[in-house]
């Protein structure tokens, strides 16, 4: 008899609560990056503190911690190329927005495919079909 290995001994990455705000010291510990490096990331606009002023210190929220973890991972590939890291972060954010838009559109599309009780498309669906066929005729 073999026993499947238990996952209870695996180290799991700390997931901050959504409303949590952390000082730069705690953030440094959570993302395993020095305070200086985090400040350099802020200077190069790779990440923004949740509430940052020189008098009150820098505070980071959950999104900033996720971003800092991504930056640290990208540093293993890109080195200290902050422009390259910024470009990758921007492209990743754009890709995530597009995926969200696609999910929303596919949900909207599936919910708008209404049929009448006799199984025929509703009036709104027929109009949409006619609009699509008319637009194809104009292109030719």
C-alpha positions in Angstrom: 0.0 0.0 0.0 1.4 3.4 -1.0 0.5 6.6 0.6 0.2 9.7 -1.5 2.5 12.5 -0.4 0.7 15.2 1.6 0.9 18.8 0.5 0.7 20.0 4.1 4.4 20.4 4.4 4.8 22.5 1.3 5.6 26.2 1.8 2.9 28.4 0.5 3.4 32.0 -0.6 1.7 34.5 1.8 -1.4 36.0 0.1 -2.2 39.4 1.7 -5.8 40.3 2.4 -7.4 42.8 -0.1 -7.6 45.7 2.3 -4.2 45.3 4.0 -1.6 48.0 3.8 2.0 47.3 4.7 5.0 49.5 5.5 8.0 49.4 3.3 9.8 47.3 5.9 7.1 44.6 5.9 6.7 44.8 2.1 10.5 44.3 1.8 10.2 41.1 3.9 7.1 39.8 2.0 8.7 40.2 -1.5 12.3 39.4 -0.5 13.7 42.7 -1.8 15.6 45.4 -0.1 13.9 48.7 0.8 16.4 50.5 -1.5 15.4 48.3 -4.4 11.7 48.9 -3.8 12.4 52.7 -3.7 14.3 52.3 -7.0 11.2 50.5 -8.5 9.1 53.4 -7.3 11.5 55.9 -8.8 11.3 54.2 -12.2 7.4 54.0 -12.0 7.4 50.2 -12.0 5.2 50.2 -8.8 3.4 52.9 -6.9 3.0 53.0 -3.2 -0.5 53.0 -1.9 0.3 56.1 0.2 3.7 57.5 -0.2 5.2 60.7 1.0 8.6 61.4 2.4 7.2 62.6 5.7 4.9 59.6 6.4 6.8 56.8 4.7 5.8 54.4 2.0 2.9 52.0 2.3 2.0 49.2 -0.1 -1.2 47.3 -0.8 -2.0 43.9 -2.1 -1.7 44.9 -5.8 1.7 46.5 -5.2 3.0 43.4 -3.4 1.9 41.3 -6.4 3.6 43.7 -8.8 6.8 43.7 -6.7 6.8 39.9 -6.8 6.4 40.0 -10.6 9.2 42.5 -10.8 11.5 40.4 -8.7 10.7 37.4 -10.9 11.4 39.4 -14.1 14.7 40.6 -12.7 16.0 37.0 -12.9 15.4 37.2 -16.7 15.9 40.9 -17.5 18.5 41.9 -15.0 18.2 45.5 -13.9 16.7 46.6 -17.2 13.8 48.7 -15.7 12.6 49.8 -19.2 12.3 46.2 -20.3 10.6 45.2 -17.0 8.2 48.2 -17.4 7.3 47.1 -20.9 6.6 43.5 -19.9 4.4 44.7 -17.0 2.5 47.0 -19.3 2.0 44.2 -21.8 0.9 41.8 -19.1 -1.6 44.3 -17.8 -3.0 44.9 -21.3 -3.3 41.2 -21.9 -5.2 40.7 -18.6 -7.6 43.6 -19.5 -8.2 42.0 -22.9 -8.9 38.6 -21.3 -11.4 40.2 -19.0 -13.1 42.0 -21.9 -13.3 38.7 -23.8 -14.9 36.9 -20.8 -17.4 39.8 -20.4 -18.2 39.7 -24.1 -18.6 36.0 -24.2 -20.9 36.1 -21.2 -22.9 38.9 -22.7 -23.1 37.1 -26.0 -24.3 33.9 -24.4 -27.0 35.6 -22.3 -28.3 37.6 -25.4 -28.9 34.5 -27.4 -32.5 34.4 -26.4 -35.0 32.1 -28.2 -38.7 32.3 -28.2 -40.8 29.3 -27.0 -41.0 27.9 -30.5 -37.1 27.6 -30.7 -36.7 30.5 -33.2 -34.3 33.4 -32.4 -35.9 36.4 -30.7 -36.5 39.6 -32.5 -33.3 41.1 -31.2 -31.3 38.1 -32.4 -32.9 38.3 -35.9 -32.0 42.0 -36.1 -28.4 41.2 -35.2 -28.2 38.5 -37.8 -29.6 41.0 -40.4 -27.1 43.6 -39.4 -24.2 41.1 -39.8 -25.5 40.0 -43.3 -26.0 43.6 -44.4 -22.5 44.6 -43.4 -21.0 41.7 -45.4 -22.8 42.9 -48.5 -21.4 46.4 -48.2 -17.9 45.2 -48.0 -18.1 43.3 -51.3 
